[in-house]
Amino acid sequence: EGTVTNGMVSLAERLRDELDCERHRVELRTYRDNMAAAAAHAEMIRREKGIKHRQLTINVTGYSLGGDAAVRFCRQLLQVGLMPESLVLCDPVSRYVPYKLLWRPLKNLVDDVGLRPTIRVPG
């Protein structure tokens, strides 16, 4: 009958519709996905298109449980030599009990990459 969707699915569909497919790629992943395989796929696309590392911009967004996955994906991107331009987390929670915010994994990512996070709380 109807298709179940949420805000992230709708956002991904809208971005796919509005962005130039030759210059942009929108991938929708779940927290259950293999992030090492996803990062390897991103590197494969970069090589196939002949894009130099410095010409590539990767923006990662995670919502809820996807926040944990987004942090894991960024770590895997680093493993294959790709640097995320930005990591945006919306209402992030961890998959691990007791469902705390991602401060520890995020702190590790910040330490590994040398990024300095900006925390913005909507008014």
Secondary structure, DSSP 8 states (H G I E B T S, - for coil): ------HHHHHHHHHHHHS-TTT-------TTS-HHHHHHHHHHHHHHHT--GGG---EEEEETTHHHHHHHHHHHHHHTT---SEEEEES---SSTTT--SHHHHHHHHHHHT---------
